[in-house]
Amino acid sequence: MLYAIMATDVANSLESRLAARPAHLARLEQLKTEGRLILAGPHPAIDSNDPGPAGFSGSLIVAEFESLRAAEQWANADPYRAAGVYANVMVKPFKRVLP
């Protein structure tokens, strides 16, 4: 089943985010290689694809997992979580309708 992982960043997370980004992306690449990643990306803190020093306010990942528990475990092991980038993370079942 698909699950949406929705994370909100702490204030001024950009430096920590950049430091943990390679490890974060490696885990996403693994999901992609396994054919389980639907989409992933950050929420810019301002209305711009490149927010510069404004940074990001959070992230969204939609991927396939065996269960809600498996999705939560995966989300809790994210390098951004360990680096203190995320203030909170919510994982919910997701039903894809379009496209």
C-alpha positions in Angstrom: 0.0 0.0 0.0 1.1 3.6 -0.5 1.9 5.9 2.4 2.4 9.6 2.6 5.2 10.8 4.8 4.7 14.4 5.7 7.4 16.2 7.7 7.7 19.7 9.1 11.1 21.3 9.5 12.4 23.0 12.6 13.1 26.7 12.2 16.4 27.5 10.4 16.9 23.9 9.3 18.8 24.7 6.1 22.3 24.0 7.4 21.4 20.7 9.0 19.3 19.8 6.0 22.3 20.3 3.6 24.6 18.3 5.8 22.3 15.3 6.0 21.0 15.5 2.4 23.4 12.9 0.8 22.3 10.2 3.3 18.6 11.2 2.9 18.8 11.0 -0.9 20.6 7.6 -0.7 17.6 6.2 1.1 15.2 7.6 -1.4 17.3 6.2 -4.3 17.0 2.8 -2.7 13.2 3.1 -2.7 13.4 4.3 -6.3 15.6 1.3 -7.3 13.1 -1.0 -5.6 10.2 0.6 -7.6 8.5 1.8 -4.5 9.0 5.6 -4.7 6.1 7.6 -6.2 7.4 11.1 -5.4 9.6 12.9 -3.0 10.6 16.5 -2.4 10.8 19.4 -0.1 8.4 22.3 0.6 10.2 25.6 -0.2 9.8 28.1 2.7 8.9 30.8 0.1 7.2 30.8 -3.3 10.2 29.7 -5.3 11.7 26.5 -6.6 15.1 27.8 -5.3 14.4 29.4 -1.9 18.0 30.2 -1.2 18.7 31.0 2.4 15.0 30.9 3.2 15.3 27.1 3.0 12.5 24.7 3.3 9.6 24.2 5.6 9.2 20.4 5.3 9.1 17.4 3.0 6.7 15.0 1.3 7.4 11.4 0.4 4.9 9.0 -1.1 6.1 5.4 -1.3 4.9 1.8 -1.1 5.5 -0.1 2.2 4.2 -3.4 3.6 2.3 -1.7 6.3 1.8 1.5 8.2 4.2 0.3 10.8 6.9 -0.4 8.2 6.4 3.1 6.7 6.6 4.7 10.2 9.8 2.7 10.9 11.3 3.9 7.6 10.4 7.5 8.3 11.8 7.4 11.9 15.1 6.2 10.5 15.5 9.1 8.1 18.8 11.0 8.4 16.9 14.3 8.5 15.2 13.0 11.6 18.5 12.0 13.2 20.0 15.4 12.2 17.2 17.4 13.9 15.9 18.8 10.6 12.3 17.6 11.3 10.2 19.0 14.1 7.5 16.3 13.4 6.7 13.6 11.0 3.3 12.2 10.2 2.7 9.0 8.2 -0.7 8.2 6.7 -2.1 5.7 4.3 -2.4 7.2 0.8 -4.8 6.2 -2.0 -3.6 7.2 -5.4 -6.5 8.3 -7.7 -4.8 10.3 -10.4 -2.8 10.1 -12.6 
